[in-house]
């Protein structure tokens, strides 16, 4: 079977590292995760899922997938993946390449558009967001950053947000004051927290990381410190969260995220503010609370950047 598309970072990784033996880590309806000899997660997705870093997309043979089990041995080369026991092979030598990295040359930071986008994202979160993760902390965030109150009702705390509120406040204040080195003191109490295959705190961190990462790249300010911060966040999560979430934060620390999430970020840093709402809702619809928590991370970073800009 021929692979439709392969992420550029995965293509480069296989060129440098293959051949090697991997094993099946986890199996879902439209996703198969493999883990290799170096602990790298390689994800196979069906045509129903969006592209992401370290991913390849192919038509799924449902009858084969149903017979698959965790720890099945997989042989990986720079041109194909073979499931030995199932006699199933995916060839990707002629697959289209999906660029995993942002093209930043056309992006810019426009404070007027940025404020408008933050307001739109706030509205999308409060109307369409899932309150089961970290979203109820939005009232804490806005109090800390002196955001003007809105007429919209704010979600009530849940078990998770009540427990982590104090750590969240410390995290926001460190970020606001650019005290990135201080994050190491609190990240062990924050990463891997909440429900889901990718816990809520990790989805939040990914949204926050990628927003600050791109802003530093576009404005050419604090790039070294921001990259050190994103790497620090990734290092803090090693062995303290799920394997899938760890891989997600590793990719985010390099400025790489899934396509729907990237579409939203690119819109925020462009002249296309009018499309933010529909793309924000598309992100919210990803997973249970996962998309909401990612979007809340973006909103947090936006408010932090605006707070710095207006010296609040």
C-alpha positions as YAML, in Angstrom:
chain: A
units: angstrom
residues:
- id: 1
  name: UNK
  ca: [0.00, 0.00, 0.00]
- id: 2
  name: UNK
  ca: [1.26, 3.47, -0.88]
- id: 3
  name: UNK
  ca: [1.50, 6.28, 1.64]
- id: 4
  name: UNK
  ca: [-0.26, 9.47, 0.56]
- id: 5
  name: UNK
  ca: [1.84, 11.97, 2.54]
- id: 6
  name: UNK
  ca: [4.81, 12.03, 4.91]
- id: 7
  name: UNK
  ca: [5.94, 14.83, 7.24]
- id: 8
  name: UNK
  ca: [9.28, 16.39, 6.28]
- id: 9
  name: UNK
  ca: [10.80, 15.89, 9.74]
- id: 10
  name: UNK
  ca: [9.92, 12.18, 9.65]
- id: 11
  name: UNK
  ca: [11.34, 11.86, 6.13]
- id: 12
  name: UNK
  ca: [14.60, 13.42, 7.30]
- id: 13
  name: UNK
  ca: [14.69, 11.26, 10.41]
- id: 14
  name: UNK
  ca: [14.26, 8.05, 8.42]
- id: 15
  name: UNK
  ca: [16.92, 9.12, 5.90]
- id: 16
  name: UNK
  ca: [19.37, 9.61, 8.77]
- id: 17
  name: UNK
  ca: [18.40, 6.70, 11.04]
- id: 18
  name: UNK
  ca: [16.81, 3.83, 9.05]
- id: 19
  name: UNK
  ca: [16.82, 0.91, 8.83]
- id: 20
  name: UNK
  ca: [15.71, -0.05, 12.31]
- id: 21
  name: UNK
  ca: [13.18, -2.14, 14.18]
- id: 22
  name: UNK
  ca: [10.22, -0.50, 15.94]
- id: 23
  name: UNK
  ca: [7.13, -1.78, 17.73]
- id: 24
  name: UNK
  ca: [3.48, -0.84, 17.86]
- id: 25
  name: UNK
  ca: [2.86, 1.44, 20.84]
- id: 26
  name: UNK
  ca: [-0.89, 2.14, 20.59]
- id: 27
  name: UNK
  ca: [-3.76, 1.58, 18.16]
- id: 28
  name: UNK
  ca: [-6.87, 3.68, 17.54]
- id: 29
  name: UNK
  ca: [-9.47, 3.84, 14.80]
- id: 30
  name: UNK
  ca: [-7.53, 6.30, 12.64]
- id: 31
  name: UNK
  ca: [-4.13, 6.37, 14.37]
- id: 32
  name: UNK
  ca: [-1.33, 3.85, 14.90]
- id: 33
  name: UNK
  ca: [1.61, 4.94, 17.03]
- id: 34
  name: UNK
  ca: [4.97, 3.24, 16.65]
- id: 35
  name: UNK
  ca: [7.93, 3.68, 18.96]
- id: 36
  name: UNK
  ca: [11.47, 3.03, 17.74]
- id: 37
  name: UNK
  ca: [14.81, 2.05, 19.24]
- id: 38
  name: UNK
  ca: [15.55, 5.66, 20.24]
- id: 39
  name: UNK
  ca: [12.18, 6.28, 21.87]
- id: 40
  name: UNK
  ca: [10.92, 8.36, 18.93]
- id: 41
  name: UNK
  ca: [7.19, 8.19, 18.28]
- id: 42
  name: UNK
  ca: [6.20, 7.69, 14.64]
- id: 43
  name: UNK
  ca: [2.50, 8.10, 13.88]
- id: 44
  name: UNK
  ca: [0.50, 6.53, 11.06]
- id: 45
  name: UNK
  ca: [-2.81, 8.24, 10.36]
- id: 46
  name: UNK
  ca: [-5.73, 7.55, 8.07]
- id: 47
  name: UNK
  ca: [-7.00, 10.04, 5.53]
- id: 48
  name: UNK
  ca: [-9.56, 11.17, 8.12]
- id: 49
  name: UNK
  ca: [-6.88, 12.78, 10.33]
- id: 50
  name: UNK
  ca: [-4.81, 15.94, 9.93]
- id: 51
  name: UNK
  ca: [-1.10, 15.89, 9.26]
- id: 52
  name: UNK
  ca: [1.29, 16.54, 12.12]
- id: 53
  name: UNK
  ca: [5.04, 16.29, 12.84]
- id: 54
  name: UNK
  ca: [6.58, 12.78, 12.61]
- id: 55
  name: UNK
  ca: [3.48, 11.51, 10.82]
- id: 56
  name: UNK
  ca: [2.62, 9.68, 7.63]
- id: 57
  name: UNK
  ca: [-0.84, 9.43, 6.12]
- id: 58
  name: UNK
  ca: [-2.14, 6.39, 4.25]
- id: 59
  name: UNK
  ca: [-5.37, 4.54, 3.45]
- id: 60
  name: UNK
  ca: [-6.00, 2.17, 6.38]
- id: 61
  name: UNK
  ca: [-6.63, -1.51, 5.76]
- id: 62
  name: UNK
  ca: [-9.25, -1.93, 8.49]
- id: 63
  name: UNK
  ca: [-9.09, -5.72, 8.51]
- id: 64
  name: UNK
  ca: [-5.34, -5.57, 9.14]
- id: 65
  name: UNK
  ca: [-5.60, -2.85, 11.79]
- id: 66
  name: UNK
  ca: [-8.16, -4.94, 13.70]
- id: 67
  name: UNK
  ca: [-5.62, -7.77, 13.97]
- id: 68
  name: UNK
  ca: [-2.84, -5.48, 15.17]
- id: 69
  name: UNK
  ca: [-1.71, -5.62, 18.79]
- id: 70
  name: UNK
  ca: [0.64, -3.57, 20.96]
- id: 71
  name: UNK
  ca: [4.30, -4.61, 20.67]
- id: 72
  name: UNK
  ca: [3.87, -6.00, 17.13]
- id: 73
  name: UNK
  ca: [7.29, -5.78, 15.48]
- id: 74
  name: UNK
  ca: [7.68, -3.30, 12.63]
- id: 75
  name: UNK
  ca: [10.63, -2.99, 10.26]
- id: 76
  name: UNK
  ca: [11.35, 0.55, 9.11]
- id: 77
  name: UNK
  ca: [13.53, 1.65, 6.20]
- id: 78
  name: UNK
  ca: [13.87, 4.98, 4.41]
- id: 79
  name: UNK
  ca: [11.23, 3.89, 1.87]
- id: 80
  name: UNK
  ca: [8.76, 1.59, 3.63]
- id: 81
  name: UNK
  ca: [7.31, 0.29, 6.89]
- id: 82
  name: UNK
  ca: [6.59, -3.43, 7.21]
- id: 83
  name: UNK
  ca: [4.41, -5.11, 9.82]
- id: 84
  name: UNK
  ca: [6.08, -8.51, 9.88]
- id: 85
  name: UNK
  ca: [3.42, -10.64, 11.58]
- id: 86
  name: UNK
  ca: [0.58, -9.17, 9.52]
- id: 87
  name: UNK
  ca: [2.38, -9.15, 6.17]
- id: 88
  name: UNK
  ca: [1.30, -5.51, 5.68]
- id: 89
  name: UNK
  ca: [3.59, -2.98, 4.04]
- id: 90
  name: UNK
  ca: [3.42, 0.78, 3.56]
- id: 91
  name: UNK
  ca: [5.64, 2.31, 0.87]
- id: 92
  name: UNK
  ca: [6.35, 6.05, 0.91]
- id: 93
  name: UNK
  ca: [9.17, 6.61, -1.56]
- id: 94
  name: UNK
  ca: [6.80, 8.58, -3.84]
- id: 95
  name: UNK
  ca: [4.65, 10.16, -1.09]
- id: 96
  name: UNK
  ca: [3.97, 13.90, -1.05]
- id: 97
  name: UNK
  ca: [5.94, 15.86, 1.55]
- id: 98
  name: UNK
  ca: [4.11, 17.86, 4.22]
- id: 99
  name: UNK
  ca: [6.38, 20.59, 5.57]
- id: 100
  name: UNK
  ca: [6.53, 20.27, 9.35]
- id: 101
  name: UNK
  ca: [8.16, 23.67, 9.90]
- id: 102
  name: UNK
  ca: [6.49, 27.07, 9.75]
- id: 103
  name: UNK
  ca: [7.23, 29.35, 6.82]
- id: 104
  name: UNK
  ca: [7.67, 32.57, 8.79]
- id: 105
  name: UNK
  ca: [8.75, 35.03, 6.07]
- id: 106
  name: UNK
  ca: [5.17, 36.20, 5.42]
- id: 107
  name: UNK
  ca: [4.15, 36.35, 9.10]
- id: 108
  name: UNK
  ca: [4.18, 39.49, 11.20]
- id: 109
  name: UNK
  ca: [3.19, 40.79, 14.62]
- id: 110
  name: UNK
  ca: [0.54, 43.49, 14.27]
- id: 111
  name: UNK
  ca: [-0.67, 44.61, 17.71]
- id: 112
  name: UNK
  ca: [-4.06, 45.75, 16.39]
- id: 113
  name: UNK
  ca: [-4.80, 42.40, 14.74]
- id: 114
  name: UNK
  ca: [-3.31, 40.58, 17.72]
- id: 115
  name: UNK
  ca: [-5.75, 42.28, 20.12]
- id: 116
  name: UNK
  ca: [-8.69, 41.50, 17.82]
- id: 117
  name: UNK
  ca: [-7.59, 37.87, 17.54]
- id: 118
  name: UNK
  ca: [-7.24, 37.54, 21.32]
- id: 119
  name: UNK
  ca: [-10.81, 38.80, 21.77]
- id: 120
  name: UNK
  ca: [-12.12, 36.42, 19.11]
- id: 121
  name: UNK
  ca: [-10.31, 33.46, 20.66]
- id: 122
  name: UNK
  ca: [-11.64, 34.38, 24.10]
- id: 123
  name: UNK
  ca: [-15.18, 34.39, 22.72]
- id: 124
  name: UNK
  ca: [-14.66, 31.04, 20.95]
- id: 125
  name: UNK
  ca: [-13.33, 29.52, 24.17]
- id: 126
  name: UNK
  ca: [-16.23, 30.72, 26.28]
- id: 127
  name: UNK
  ca: [-18.94, 29.80, 23.76]
- id: 128
  name: UNK
  ca: [-17.55, 26.61, 22.21]
- id: 129
  name: UNK
  ca: [-14.81, 25.43, 24.59]
- id: 130
  name: UNK
  ca: [-14.85, 22.37, 26.82]
- id: 131
  name: UNK
  ca: [-14.76, 23.22, 30.54]
- id: 132
  name: UNK
  ca: [-13.42, 19.83, 31.62]
- id: 133
  name: UNK
  ca: [-9.75, 20.83, 31.37]
- id: 134
  name: UNK
  ca: [-7.97, 24.05, 32.32]
- id: 135
  name: UNK
  ca: [-10.34, 26.59, 30.72]
- id: 136
  name: UNK
  ca: [-11.95, 27.64, 34.06]
- id: 137
  name: UNK
  ca: [-8.56, 29.19, 34.91]
- id: 138
  name: UNK
  ca: [-9.28, 31.93, 32.35]
- id: 139
  name: UNK
  ca: [-10.72, 34.10, 35.14]
- id: 140
  name: UNK
  ca: [-7.48, 33.67, 37.13]
- id: 141
  name: UNK
  ca: [-5.39, 34.53, 34.07]
- id: 142
  name: UNK
  ca: [-7.37, 37.67, 33.31]
- id: 143
  name: UNK
  ca: [-7.24, 38.83, 36.93]
- id: 144
  name: UNK
  ca: [-3.45, 38.42, 37.00]
- id: 145
  name: UNK
  ca: [-3.00, 40.30, 33.71]
- id: 146
  name: UNK
  ca: [-5.64, 42.94, 34.41]
- id: 147
  name: UNK
  ca: [-7.77, 42.11, 31.38]
- id: 148
  name: UNK
  ca: [-10.93, 44.20, 31.22]
- id: 149
  name: UNK
  ca: [-13.90, 42.11, 32.41]
- id: 150
  name: UNK
  ca: [-16.40, 40.87, 29.84]
- id: 151
  name: UNK
  ca: [-20.16, 40.48, 30.06]
- id: 152
  name: UNK
  ca: [-19.78, 36.79, 29.16]
- id: 153
  name: UNK
  ca: [-20.17, 34.15, 31.87]
- id: 154
  name: UNK
  ca: [-16.94, 32.46, 32.92]
- id: 155
  name: UNK
  ca: [-16.77, 28.70, 33.54]
- id: 156
  name: UNK
  ca: [-16.74, 27.40, 37.11]
- id: 157
  name: UNK
  ca: [-13.75, 25.60, 38.57]
- id: 158
  name: UNK
  ca: [-13.47, 21.84, 38.26]
- id: 159
  name: UNK
  ca: [-11.45, 19.34, 40.30]
- id: 160
  name: UNK
  ca: [-8.35, 19.85, 38.18]
- id: 161
  name: UNK
  ca: [-8.35, 23.65, 38.16]
- id: 162
  name: UNK
  ca: [-8.97, 23.90, 41.90]
- id: 163
  name: UNK
  ca: [-5.92, 21.75, 42.53]
- id: 164
  name: UNK
  ca: [-3.53, 23.49, 40.13]
- id: 165
  name: UNK
  ca: [-4.63, 27.13, 40.41]
- id: 166
  name: UNK
  ca: [-1.72, 28.26, 42.61]
- id: 167
  name: UNK
  ca: [0.88, 26.70, 40.30]
- id: 168
  name: UNK
  ca: [-0.86, 28.25, 37.29]
- id: 169
  name: UNK
  ca: [-0.67, 31.74, 38.84]
- id: 170
  name: UNK
  ca: [3.06, 31.30, 39.45]
- id: 171
  name: UNK
  ca: [3.57, 30.07, 35.88]
- id: 172
  name: UNK
  ca: [1.74, 33.09, 34.41]
- id: 173
  name: UNK
  ca: [3.71, 35.56, 36.51]
- id: 174
  name: UNK
  ca: [7.06, 34.01, 35.58]
- id: 175
  name: UNK
  ca: [6.13, 34.18, 31.89]
- id: 176
  name: UNK
  ca: [4.84, 37.74, 32.15]
- id: 177
  name: UNK
  ca: [8.10, 38.87, 33.78]
- id: 178
  name: UNK
  ca: [10.29, 36.81, 31.43]
- id: 179
  name: UNK
  ca: [11.57, 34.80, 34.38]
- id: 180
  name: UNK
  ca: [12.00, 31.73, 32.21]
- id: 181
  name: UNK
  ca: [14.76, 30.24, 34.34]
- id: 182
  name: UNK
  ca: [12.33, 30.09, 37.28]
- id: 183
  name: UNK
  ca: [9.97, 27.75, 35.41]
- id: 184
  name: UNK
  ca: [12.09, 24.74, 36.36]
- id: 185
  name: UNK
  ca: [10.84, 25.12, 39.94]
- id: 186
  name: UNK
  ca: [7.18, 24.67, 39.04]
- id: 187
  name: UNK
  ca: [7.04, 22.66, 35.80]
- id: 188
  name: UNK
  ca: [7.33, 19.29, 37.62]
- id: 189
  name: UNK
  ca: [4.07, 20.22, 39.38]
- id: 190
  name: UNK
  ca: [2.35, 21.25, 36.14]
- id: 191
  name: UNK
  ca: [3.30, 18.89, 33.28]
- id: 192
  name: UNK
  ca: [1.27, 15.72, 32.77]
- id: 193
  name: UNK
  ca: [-1.67, 17.10, 34.75]
- id: 194
  name: UNK
  ca: [-5.29, 16.50, 33.77]
- id: 195
  name: UNK
  ca: [-7.29, 13.98, 31.75]
- id: 196
  name: UNK
  ca: [-6.60, 12.51, 28.34]
- id: 197
  name: UNK
  ca: [-3.97, 10.86, 26.16]
- id: 198
  name: UNK
  ca: [-2.39, 14.32, 26.06]
- id: 199
  name: UNK
  ca: [-3.10, 15.76, 29.53]
- id: 200
  name: UNK
  ca: [-4.70, 19.20, 29.73]
- id: 201
  name: UNK
  ca: [-1.63, 20.98, 31.11]
- id: 202
  name: UNK
  ca: [0.50, 19.65, 28.24]
- id: 203
  name: UNK
  ca: [-1.98, 20.82, 25.58]
- id: 204
  name: UNK
  ca: [-1.99, 24.22, 27.28]
- id: 205
  name: UNK
  ca: [1.82, 24.35, 27.34]
- id: 206
  name: UNK
  ca: [1.97, 23.47, 23.64]
- id: 207
  name: UNK
  ca: [-0.31, 26.39, 22.71]
- id: 208
  name: UNK
  ca: [1.62, 28.78, 24.93]
- id: 209
  name: UNK
  ca: [5.01, 27.58, 23.70]
- id: 210
  name: UNK
  ca: [4.26, 27.82, 19.99]
- id: 211
  name: UNK
  ca: [2.77, 31.33, 20.31]
- id: 212
  name: UNK
  ca: [5.80, 32.70, 22.16]
- id: 213
  name: UNK
  ca: [8.15, 30.75, 19.87]
- id: 214
  name: UNK
  ca: [6.72, 32.33, 16.73]
- id: 215
  name: UNK
  ca: [6.49, 35.82, 18.23]
- id: 216
  name: UNK
  ca: [10.20, 35.72, 19.10]
- id: 217
  name: UNK
  ca: [11.02, 34.49, 15.58]
- id: 218
  name: UNK
  ca: [8.91, 37.13, 13.83]
- id: 219
  name: UNK
  ca: [10.10, 40.04, 15.96]
- id: 220
  name: UNK
  ca: [13.64, 38.66, 16.29]
- id: 221
  name: UNK
  ca: [13.60, 39.25, 20.03]
- id: 222
  name: UNK
  ca: [14.60, 36.88, 22.86]
- id: 223
  name: UNK
  ca: [14.94, 34.01, 20.36]
- id: 224
  name: UNK
  ca: [17.69, 32.24, 22.29]
- id: 225
  name: UNK
  ca: [15.90, 32.53, 25.63]
- id: 226
  name: UNK
  ca: [12.56, 31.41, 24.19]
- id: 227
  name: UNK
  ca: [14.16, 28.35, 22.59]
- id: 228
  name: UNK
  ca: [15.88, 27.53, 25.86]
- id: 229
  name: UNK
  ca: [12.51, 27.88, 27.60]
- id: 230
  name: UNK
  ca: [10.68, 25.56, 25.18]
- id: 231
  name: UNK
  ca: [13.47, 23.01, 25.49]
- id: 232
  name: UNK
  ca: [13.27, 23.31, 29.27]
- id: 233
  name: UNK
  ca: [9.54, 22.59, 29.15]
- id: 234
  name: UNK
  ca: [10.14, 19.51, 27.02]
- id: 235
  name: UNK
  ca: [12.92, 18.26, 29.30]
- id: 236
  name: UNK
  ca: [10.63, 18.72, 32.31]
- id: 237
  name: UNK
  ca: [8.03, 16.43, 30.79]
- id: 238
  name: UNK
  ca: [10.33, 13.47, 30.07]
- id: 239
  name: UNK
  ca: [9.01, 10.41, 31.96]
- id: 240
  name: UNK
  ca: [6.43, 12.62, 33.73]
- id: 241
  name: UNK
  ca: [3.62, 12.45, 31.17]
- id: 242
  name: UNK
  ca: [2.30, 10.10, 28.48]
- id: 243
  name: UNK
  ca: [4.51, 8.97, 25.61]
- id: 244
  name: UNK
  ca: [2.22, 10.68, 23.08]
- id: 245
  name: UNK
  ca: [2.23, 13.94, 25.04]
- id: 246
  name: UNK
  ca: [5.99, 13.83, 25.48]
- id: 247
  name: UNK
  ca: [6.42, 13.52, 21.70]
- id: 248
  name: UNK
  ca: [3.95, 16.38, 21.15]
- id: 249
  name: UNK
  ca: [5.89, 18.72, 23.45]
- id: 250
  name: UNK
  ca: [9.18, 17.70, 21.88]
- id: 251
  name: UNK
  ca: [7.85, 18.73, 18.48]
- id: 252
  name: UNK
  ca: [6.37, 21.96, 19.85]
- id: 253
  name: UNK
  ca: [9.72, 22.85, 21.43]
- id: 254
  name: UNK
  ca: [11.09, 22.90, 17.87]
- id: 255
  name: UNK
  ca: [8.20, 25.01, 16.57]
- id: 256
  name: UNK
  ca: [6.26, 22.10, 15.03]
- id: 257
  name: UNK
  ca: [2.55, 21.40, 15.51]
- id: 258
  name: UNK
  ca: [-0.35, 19.74, 13.69]
- id: 259
  name: UNK
  ca: [-1.74, 21.34, 10.55]
- id: 260
  name: UNK
  ca: [-5.09, 22.63, 11.91]
- id: 261
  name: UNK
  ca: [-3.31, 24.16, 14.90]
- id: 262
  name: UNK
  ca: [-0.70, 25.69, 12.60]
- id: 263
  name: UNK
  ca: [-3.36, 27.18, 10.34]
- id: 264
  name: UNK
  ca: [-4.76, 29.08, 13.31]
- id: 265
  name: UNK
  ca: [-1.37, 30.33, 14.50]
- id: 266
  name: UNK
  ca: [-0.45, 31.51, 10.99]
- id: 267
  name: UNK
  ca: [-3.74, 33.41, 10.80]
- id: 268
  name: UNK
  ca: [-3.05, 35.17, 14.10]
- id: 269
  name: UNK
  ca: [0.34, 36.31, 12.79]
- id: 270
  name: UNK
  ca: [-0.96, 37.58, 9.46]
- id: 271
  name: UNK
  ca: [-3.48, 39.99, 7.94]
- id: 272
  name: UNK
  ca: [-6.24, 37.38, 7.97]
- id: 273
  name: UNK
  ca: [-7.81, 38.07, 11.36]
- id: 274
  name: UNK
  ca: [-11.30, 37.57, 9.91]
- id: 275
  name: UNK
  ca: [-10.70, 33.80, 9.65]
- id: 276
  name: UNK
  ca: [-9.57, 33.31, 13.24]
- id: 277
  name: UNK
  ca: [-12.98, 32.31, 14.61]
- id: 278
  name: UNK
  ca: [-13.58, 29.41, 12.21]
- id: 279
  name: UNK
  ca: [-10.04, 28.12, 12.65]
- id: 280
  name: UNK
  ca: [-10.26, 28.46, 16.43]
- id: 281
  name: UNK
  ca: [-13.45, 26.39, 16.46]
- id: 282
  name: UNK
  ca: [-11.77, 23.78, 14.23]
- id: 283
  name: UNK
  ca: [-9.03, 23.48, 16.86]
- id: 284
  name: UNK
  ca: [-11.58, 23.23, 19.70]
- id: 285
  name: UNK
  ca: [-13.22, 20.31, 17.89]
- id: 286
  name: UNK
  ca: [-9.98, 18.33, 18.10]
- id: 287
  name: UNK
  ca: [-10.36, 15.77, 20.89]
- id: 288
  name: UNK
  ca: [-12.41, 16.16, 24.08]
- id: 289
  name: UNK
  ca: [-10.79, 19.06, 25.94]
- id: 290
  name: UNK
  ca: [-7.46, 18.82, 24.07]
- id: 291
  name: UNK
  ca: [-8.24, 21.48, 21.47]
- id: 292
  name: UNK
  ca: [-9.72, 23.81, 24.08]
- id: 293
  name: UNK
  ca: [-6.65, 23.52, 26.31]
- id: 294
  name: UNK
  ca: [-4.32, 24.18, 23.37]
- id: 295
  name: UNK
  ca: [-6.38, 27.24, 22.42]
- id: 296
  name: UNK
  ca: [-6.34, 28.43, 26.02]
- id: 297
  name: UNK
  ca: [-2.53, 28.19, 25.91]
- id: 298
  name: UNK
  ca: [-2.51, 30.44, 22.84]
- id: 299
  name: UNK
  ca: [-4.85, 32.90, 24.56]
- id: 300
  name: UNK
  ca: [-2.63, 32.95, 27.66]
- id: 301
  name: UNK
  ca: [0.45, 33.75, 25.56]
- id: 302
  name: UNK
  ca: [-1.47, 36.45, 23.68]
- id: 303
  name: UNK
  ca: [-2.52, 38.16, 26.89]
- id: 304
  name: UNK
  ca: [1.02, 37.92, 28.29]
- id: 305
  name: UNK
  ca: [2.47, 39.52, 25.15]
- id: 306
  name: UNK
  ca: [-0.16, 42.27, 25.20]
- id: 307
  name: UNK
  ca: [0.41, 42.83, 28.91]
- id: 308
  name: UNK
  ca: [4.11, 43.38, 28.26]
- id: 309
  name: UNK
  ca: [3.39, 45.66, 25.30]
- id: 310
  name: UNK
  ca: [1.10, 47.90, 27.36]
- id: 311
  name: UNK
  ca: [3.10, 47.54, 30.60]
- id: 312
  name: UNK
  ca: [0.21, 46.26, 32.67]
...
